[in-house]
């Protein structure tokens, strides 16, 4: 379902070239749940962005469902994401001028789905927000905003769900509720789940855990 080959990401800085990812080889099977764990600055969010086609690689390949997305232009990548991928961000990424219902409907409408409203209502109800359809992000708590984001991510029934620190902006109790919801929906839809986190409790819910340190992946935490 997901595969990378010799994946490298570097950027130019005032001090010269900075290599963020140093040749990542990774394979994730369909339906698998994988946590990528690492400290801030380790490269884990950069890796997630590359896997989702949100950023350009420096070299190497990224294959989603058999397609090397590094060979696609931005429009083609966006089309593939719309059909295949859901994404949950730490900062929710809701549009403030749209209601909860409209935020979930938007990606479905961009796909010209005739059932956009029906699907949006269905998934907002599944995350317990059927009474908040017309509320705007500023009228919702952090936990409610993340529920809207989860409803949006699952509404097109993606084969792959990427989650970037999904509980990072939430208090412990709300974070635990979001974790339960995320894994419940993921199991029901048999979605391939890849999340990045520094929260070991969250990572332990996944079938497989990988550690990112200084741009490299390993099967166990760094000895330091």
C-alpha positions as CSV (number, residue, x, y, z in Angstrom):
1,X,0.0,0.0,0.0
2,X,2.8,2.4,0.9
3,X,6.5,2.0,-0.1
4,X,9.5,4.3,-0.2
5,X,12.9,3.7,-1.8
6,X,16.0,5.6,-0.8
7,X,13.9,8.6,0.1
8,X,15.9,11.7,0.7
9,X,14.8,15.2,1.6
10,X,17.2,18.1,1.8
11,X,16.8,21.9,1.9
12,X,19.2,24.8,1.3
13,X,20.0,27.0,4.2
14,X,22.3,29.9,4.9
15,X,24.7,27.4,6.4
16,X,24.6,25.1,3.3
17,X,22.5,22.0,2.5
18,X,20.5,20.5,5.4
19,X,19.6,16.8,4.8
20,X,16.4,16.1,6.8
21,X,15.7,12.5,5.6
22,X,18.8,10.4,4.8
23,X,17.6,7.5,2.6
24,X,14.4,6.0,4.0
25,X,13.3,2.5,2.9
26,X,9.8,1.8,4.2
27,X,7.0,-0.6,3.4
28,X,3.5,-0.5,5.0
29,X,0.9,-3.1,4.1
30,X,-2.8,-2.4,3.4
31,X,-4.8,-2.2,6.6
32,X,-1.7,-1.9,8.8
33,X,-1.5,0.7,11.7
34,X,2.0,2.2,12.0
35,X,3.3,4.8,14.4
36,X,6.4,6.9,13.6
37,X,7.9,8.2,16.8
38,X,10.5,10.8,17.3
39,X,11.4,14.1,19.0
40,X,10.7,17.5,17.4
41,X,13.1,18.1,14.5
42,X,13.8,14.4,13.9
43,X,12.1,14.4,10.5
44,X,9.0,12.5,11.2
45,X,6.5,15.2,10.0
46,X,8.6,15.8,6.9
47,X,8.4,12.1,6.1
48,X,4.6,12.1,6.6
49,X,4.2,15.1,4.3
50,X,6.3,13.3,1.6
51,X,4.3,10.1,2.0
52,X,1.1,12.1,1.5
53,X,2.4,13.9,-1.5
54,X,2.2,17.3,0.2
55,X,5.9,18.1,-0.4
56,X,8.4,17.3,-3.1
57,X,11.2,14.7,-2.5
58,X,14.8,15.5,-3.2
59,X,15.4,12.0,-4.5
60,X,14.0,8.5,-4.2
61,X,10.5,7.1,-4.7
62,X,7.2,7.2,-2.9
63,X,4.6,4.6,-4.0
64,X,1.0,4.8,-2.9
65,X,-1.2,1.9,-4.0
66,X,1.4,1.1,-6.7
67,X,1.8,4.6,-8.1
68,X,5.1,6.5,-7.8
69,X,3.8,9.9,-6.7
70,X,7.2,11.5,-7.3
71,X,6.5,11.2,-11.1
72,X,3.2,13.2,-10.8
73,X,2.7,16.9,-11.0
74,X,0.8,18.7,-8.2
75,X,-2.6,18.5,-9.9
76,X,-2.1,14.7,-10.4
77,X,-1.0,14.3,-6.8
78,X,-4.0,16.3,-5.6
79,X,-6.3,14.0,-7.6
80,X,-4.7,10.9,-6.2
81,X,-5.0,12.3,-2.6
82,X,-8.7,13.0,-3.2
83,X,-9.3,9.4,-4.1
84,X,-7.0,7.6,-1.8
85,X,-5.9,9.7,1.2
86,X,-7.3,11.3,4.4
87,X,-5.2,13.6,6.6
88,X,-5.6,14.7,10.2
89,X,-3.4,17.6,11.3
90,X,-2.4,18.6,14.8
91,X,-3.7,22.2,14.1
92,X,-7.1,20.9,12.8
93,X,-6.8,22.9,9.5
94,X,-10.4,23.9,9.4
95,X,-11.6,26.9,7.4
96,X,-12.8,29.5,9.9
97,X,-15.4,30.9,7.5
98,X,-17.1,27.5,7.0
99,X,-19.4,25.6,9.4
100,X,-18.5,22.1,10.6
101,X,-20.8,20.7,8.0
102,X,-19.3,22.9,5.2
103,X,-15.8,22.0,6.3
104,X,-16.5,18.3,5.9
105,X,-18.5,18.8,2.7
106,X,-15.8,20.8,0.9
107,X,-13.4,18.1,-0.2
108,X,-16.4,15.9,-1.3
109,X,-17.8,18.8,-3.3
110,X,-14.4,19.3,-5.0
111,X,-14.8,15.7,-6.1
112,X,-18.2,16.6,-7.4
113,X,-19.8,14.0,-5.1
114,X,-23.6,14.2,-5.4
115,X,-23.9,12.8,-1.9
116,X,-21.5,15.3,-0.3
117,X,-24.0,16.7,2.3
118,X,-25.3,13.2,3.1
119,X,-21.8,11.9,3.7
120,X,-20.8,14.9,5.8
121,X,-23.8,14.6,8.0
122,X,-23.2,10.8,8.4
123,X,-19.6,11.2,9.5
124,X,-20.2,14.2,11.7
125,X,-22.9,12.1,13.4
126,X,-20.4,9.2,13.8
127,X,-18.0,11.5,15.7
128,X,-20.8,12.7,17.9
129,X,-21.3,16.2,16.4
130,X,-24.8,15.9,14.8
131,X,-25.9,18.8,17.0
132,X,-23.0,21.0,15.9
133,X,-23.4,21.0,12.1
134,X,-24.0,24.7,11.7
135,X,-21.3,25.8,14.3
136,X,-18.1,27.5,13.1
137,X,-14.7,26.5,14.3
138,X,-14.5,29.4,16.7
139,X,-17.6,28.1,18.4
140,X,-16.1,24.7,18.9
141,X,-13.7,23.4,21.5
142,X,-10.4,21.9,20.5
143,X,-11.7,18.4,20.8
144,X,-14.7,19.2,18.8
145,X,-12.6,20.8,16.0
146,X,-10.5,17.6,15.9
147,X,-13.6,15.6,15.6
148,X,-14.7,17.7,12.6
149,X,-11.2,17.1,11.1
150,X,-11.5,13.3,11.7
151,X,-15.0,13.3,10.1
152,X,-13.6,15.2,7.1
153,X,-10.6,12.8,6.8
154,X,-12.9,9.7,6.8
155,X,-15.8,11.1,4.8
156,X,-14.4,10.0,1.4
157,X,-13.6,6.5,2.9
158,X,-9.8,6.8,2.2
159,X,-7.6,3.7,1.8
160,X,-4.8,5.5,3.7
161,X,-5.1,7.9,6.6
162,X,-2.2,10.0,7.7
163,X,-2.3,11.7,11.1
164,X,0.3,14.3,12.3
165,X,0.3,14.6,16.1
166,X,-3.5,14.3,16.2
167,X,-3.7,14.8,20.0
168,X,-0.8,17.4,20.2
169,X,-3.1,20.4,20.9
170,X,-5.5,18.6,23.2
171,X,-5.7,18.0,26.9
172,X,-5.1,14.5,28.1
173,X,-8.7,13.5,28.6
174,X,-9.8,14.9,25.3
175,X,-6.8,13.4,23.6
176,X,-7.7,9.9,24.9
177,X,-11.3,10.4,23.5
178,X,-9.9,11.4,20.1
179,X,-7.5,8.4,20.1
180,X,-10.4,6.0,20.8
181,X,-12.5,7.6,18.0
182,X,-9.6,7.5,15.5
183,X,-8.9,3.8,16.0
184,X,-12.6,2.9,16.1
185,X,-13.3,4.5,12.7
186,X,-10.1,3.1,11.3
187,X,-11.0,-0.4,12.3
188,X,-14.5,-0.1,10.9
189,X,-13.2,1.1,7.5
190,X,-10.1,-1.1,7.5
191,X,-8.0,2.0,6.6
192,X,-4.2,1.9,6.5
193,X,-3.2,4.3,9.3
194,X,0.1,6.0,9.6
195,X,0.6,8.5,12.4
196,X,3.5,10.5,13.7
197,X,3.8,11.3,17.4
198,X,6.1,11.6,20.4
199,X,3.3,10.1,22.6
200,X,4.3,6.5,23.4
201,X,0.8,5.8,24.8
202,X,-0.7,6.7,21.4
203,X,2.0,4.8,19.5
204,X,1.3,1.6,21.5
205,X,-2.1,1.4,20.0
206,X,-0.5,0.7,16.6
207,X,0.5,-2.7,15.3
208,X,4.0,-1.5,14.5
209,X,6.2,1.3,15.8
210,X,9.2,2.9,14.1
211,X,11.6,5.4,15.6
212,X,12.9,8.4,13.7
213,X,16.2,9.9,14.8
214,X,18.3,12.3,12.9
215,X,16.6,11.6,9.6
216,X,16.8,7.8,9.8
217,X,14.2,5.2,10.7
218,X,14.8,2.2,13.0
219,X,12.8,-0.6,14.6
220,X,13.8,0.5,18.1
221,X,14.6,3.8,19.9
222,X,18.0,5.3,19.7
223,X,20.3,4.1,22.6
224,X,20.9,7.7,23.7
